Amino acid sequence: MCFPMRTGETTQFFSQYPTTFLTLDGMKRRLPIAKAPTLLRLCPYRFYSSRAKDAAAPISTPQASPDTNVDSPSVKPRKWGNRALPLSPIMDPVKIEQRNRHRKTKLPPPKNADLTPFQKALVNNPYARALATDIRHCNITDAHLPSFFQIPFEVLPHIDPPHQFYLVPTRLFADVTPNVSYKKTGASNYAQCRQSVLKHVLEEKIHTALINHSQREDMGETKNNKSPRFRQRSGVRWRQDMDEFVLGLLQSAVVRSLKWGLQHPKAGLVTRCDDGAANIESIDGVACFIYRETLKSHSDLEAKIDTYISTAQSLSAKIGRTEMDIRLHNNLDNDHRRRKPPVMSLAASHSPARYSSARYRDRIVPVYSLTDLLGEEKMRDLFKDTAFEDARAFVVKEGNLTTNAQMALLRLQEYMN
C-alpha cells in the first residue's frame, strides 16, 4: 500500500526513483513492465526527442539497383541503426500506382491514319480480329474460346403477362438488325456457335445450364421466394426452333454485309470472276472466293467419304505402331539402352483445313458457296437488282470495308459445320 503524495512530491520522487516506489514497510518495489511506458509523461528523457525525430523522418522510395526489385515496397528509414520497415500497402506509392493502373480510363482506338502498316494488316485481317475477342466459357461443351465463336444469351421477361422469362440471343439480334442498338440488361452466358450444340440443348432440354447465379438472382429465384407471382413466372423458356432462329440471324448478317458491295460495283469491293477459283491469280487483293452454286455434289461427297475412310485406316495403323513403340520404349530390360520417346507427326499436329479453299499466289483463301450458306431464296434476294444477278462467282477484296463481311461468312460457316 503506497502513501499519498502531492504533484510536486510525485515529480521529485520519480526523478529520484524512476521505476520504483515505497510501501508502508519501507521496501522498494519495482513497477510492472506494463506500466513503465506511463512514466514517459513524468520523465524528461530522450523518448521525446527520438519519437519526434522518427515522426519527422521522410518517406523515401528505394532507388533502382541491380539488387532491388522494381515492385519492392517503399520503406521508411529508422534512427539509431534500426532496420528499415516497409510501408503499409495503403500508403505505399508503388502499390498505389499498381492499383490505379487498372482504374484508368480506357484510351480511344487510334485513327486509321496513325496506324503502322503491320497494324493496318492486323485490323483488316478477319482471323486476327476473331481471335482477339475476349475468351469466354461455354456452359454446354465446357470449352474456352474467343467470344466470336460463341453466342451470348441473356434472360429477359416477356412483354405480355405473366412476363415469363426467356433465354434470348439479344446481342446477336442487335448486331444483325439495322437501327437497333445493343443495351446490356444483365449477366450473359455463352454457348458455342454451332448448330449441333443448340440442337443438343433442344434434344436434352438442358437450356437451364445457360443460367448462372447472377441471372437467377435477377429473376428473383431464391430459396425464400415462394410468392404466387414468382411461381407463375418460374422457369425459363427456350424457343423450340432456337437453332433455326440463330441460323436466320447469321444469314441476315451475311446478306447485310454483302449487299452494299454488290449494289455499288464501282467501289471495287467485289469483283466478278466467272472462271472459277483456279483463275484468280490476275486479281489483286483477293480475300475470299464466293460461288453461287453449291459445292455439295454427289461426286464430292463420295470423294470425301473415301478420303475419310482412308484417313481413319491410316490413323488406326499409326496408333498401333505408336503403341508398339511405347511398349518397346518402356521395356528397358533387354539391352538397358535409352530409347527416344515417340514423337507426334507434323501432319497430325497441323491438320489440313476443314473448309474449301483455293491457292492464291503465296497463300490460301477460303471458298464459300452462297447456296449452301444462305439457301436459294435468300441468295436471290441478295443479287436482286444488282450487276451480279447473272454472275456465277465473284471475289471479295481485302480492306477495312469488307472485314465485317469476311467475319460474317466465317461465323456462318463455322455455325453450320
Secondary structure, 3 states (H helix, E strand, C coil): CCCCCCHHHHHHHHHHCCCEEECCCCCEEECCHHHHHHHHHCCCCCHHHHHHHHHCCCCECCCCCCCCCCCCCCEECCCCCCCCEECCCCCCHHHHHHHHHCCCCCCCCCCHHHCCHHHHHHHCCHHHHHHCCCEEEECCCCCEEEHHHEEEEEEEECCCCCCCEEEECHHHHHHHCCCCCCCCCCCCEEEECCHHHHHHHHHHCCHHHHCCHHHHHHHCCCCCCCCHHHHHHCCEECCCCHHHHHHHHHHHHHHHHHHHHHHCHHHCCEEECCCCHHHCCCCCCEEEEEECCCCCCHHHHHHHHHHHHHHHHHHHHHHHHHHHHHHHHHCCCCCCCCCCCCCCCHHHHCCCCCCCEEEECCEEEEEEEHHHHCCHHHHHHHHCCCCCCCCCEEEEECCCCCHHHHHHHHHHHHHHC
